[in-house]
Amino acid sequence: MQTYARFLIGATASGSGKTTLTLGLLRCLRNRGLKVQPFKCGPDYIDTKFHDLASGERSYNLDTFLSSDEHVRELFHTHSLHKDVCVTEGVMGLFDGYERMKGSSAEIASLLHIPVILVINAKSMAYSAAALLYGFKNFHSSLEVVGVIFNFVSSESHYHYLKEACQETGIEPLGWLPLQKDLQIPSRHLGLNMDKDFLFDDFAEKAATFVENHIDVDRLLTLTTTTSSYSYSFEDRPSGTFKIAVARDEAFNFIYHENITRLRALGEVIYFSPLKDLILPEADLVYLPGGYPELFLETLSRNRDMHKSIQEYIEKGGKVWAECGGMMYLSRSITDKEGKEYPMVGIFDQKATMEQMKLTLGYRKFRYKGLSLTGHEFHYSKIDQLLPGEVNQYNTRGTRVNTLLLRYKNALASYTHLYWGDKENILDIFN
């Protein structure tokens, strides 16, 4: 039996400030000397990076589209072991999923029996918050909304009206946050800012102080403390003899942690840098994940030794999985948003460009080599002269999308970031 606090930070809508609040809470709890475990609802691999930095612990994605319910339970309960607090950040509004409530924060909270702390953007709102709170508390019987934090509150007097609204609903007010302009994370085209110029540690400490000064953290922990008897455990040790080379540097770093866990079950994982290394390490499989290659085009293009090493590996039949930025890297070239073209590895006879950037995103699913594969597409680049693909991909409603799976010999590539954390053997796609 284990006693610990666990809760999901949900919001009434996107833009309510749940990410900044989550990061502040994670660092606040860490500063108190508590062992805190972060999680993120949905497929976002950027928020989890910030969770890692704020908490000092690796954050994990909980997503019922990308994986099975059982896998989500195993992830949560395994990584909750020996932790004092588990904080799960929601996605979008509490009930917003890919199909009604499916894939939503509410579904995750219900599946894992996690109480919900609601975040409300209270700007220009007073007693009307009662109706909003009542709706969120009573809309779905499987949810337990136990507390609320009001964001963008103008004054103590404003908060007084909001507390009166809480009295009508049975949801406990846990504090209020005023608008704080220096606690807004600068944005980038793929989400939260990952610039070296952004001093995240300073931001996290400031957010933690902000949370301590305005939120009743002790009461929040009391409300959400429970006892669990789950005893899941993952084996994170090599059981195979494969050598897997994974690109990981400033340009390539969008990686689901559980993908690496699954690869480790096949053998040894070795990291390399397409930016800095001259040759591929010896490997039976090469994984080129997504990231920000468009920010390092000159360096990537100039490293012709790595291009040649990858080309030779693929021509000899070497197995490669490349996704999004990794696929762009294997194209003939990448053009920056100003129109300058940079030669790349040239495995696929197509060009990637950042010109006239337009967002493409959504869950993707398809079948290949007997496997049912799921993933997430999220990019602003596009491909000129798109090659014919071997397999069509589909969105959550079964509608065919333009995203394709490309193959040259044993090199497979797509814009889709695959999640294979609960797949038995991802190597089956190369059969």
Phi, psi and omega in degrees: 000139181228130177255124181200165177268139176212137181201159176249131176269105179252167181224160176285336179195163172299151180086010180275349178097021185290330181291313178298318178298316179300313181297320177296318179294317180301313180289324177300313181293322176297317180295336176281357180087013180272149174274110186246135180244117179268152172222161177227126173288139175092186190268003187295125179256001178269313177304321181296328177297318178291323175302314180306312184291322183287323188260337187080006178235152179289132179265147184236145178277135175245110188214118184274355170272317182287335185212173182282162176302319182296321178296319178298316178299315181298315179302310185296310186286327177294313184278354174275344182303134175065021175254152179272325183219136174242120183246120178250121176272130179284184180228136179053213173282159189306320185258008184277111178238184179286338173214101188053243184268352181295129180082005183274169174299322180298320179297318179296315180299320179291317181299321185259000181057050179258129174294151185253133168255117185270138175249128182238132169285104188265010178301129179062032179225143176225251186292340176300342177301335180299315181294320179297312180297317180301317180296315181291328180287325189252358184296321183226124189292340183279350183266149176237095177271108190256338183208163180221143173239127181264129181252156178059043179272138188278332185194171175298323178297319177299317180296328178302316179294323180291323176296323176298323177296324180294327182299334182278350190240344183080014176259129187278128175285131185247002176139179182217150182239124174283164174296127182229099188296329181279004174249026174256120183286127178303140183266161175221167188297342177251020176121219183292151189291133178243018181295147173295332181291340180277114184277088187296320183298319176298318178299315182297319179295320179294319178295322179297316178297319179301315179294314180302323185281341188236345183244142176276083185295322179299317180291323177302315181292322178297316181297331190248008179281135184213176178243134180236145178244011179295149183223039176293152173204137177262146171264111181252066180217147181299136176236356180240185184246005181291152169248122183244121178263123183244125176288125178210110175200198183296333182271331184231104183206011176273092188227128172287128183303322183289339172297318179293320177302317180292322178295323179297333177291341179269341181159216185266131176261126179240133180263146176217166183239114173296341178283320192246327183279152183263335180223157174291142169291159177298127186204154173265344179210138176242131180244118177250097183281179176281184181161223181236057179299332182295344179271352185227035188298317183297315181293316179297319181291324183287337183278070183292333178298319178293321176305311182297320180297317179292317179302312181297320180299314182290319181297332178275004177096011180297143182277131179222132167245122181235132181230137176053253180302326177294321176294318178301320180297327179276357178282175179296322183198164171234129178258131180283176186290346176271354177100005179274131185260135180239122177298142178237207190291322174084024177288318180256132185279068180209163180239138175258146181217146175259004180292144179049056186303135178218134185287132169236126180207160176147160174292149178227148177215147177194166177247139179206129179053038178083358180259140170268113187249140179230151180193193184221134178252130182203101183201161176249349178281172174215166181250126170270149179056050184300131179286155172298140180256157180284330188223139173274148178246160187225154176273188186294338181264007178082012179273132180295137178245170183284348182293133183238163170255121182260149177216134169226114187054241179255021175260118179249141183210150179197161171290340185284129172278107180284147169246118181236026182300332179243020174273142184295315183206101182295340180293346178298338181290346180265000181291000000 
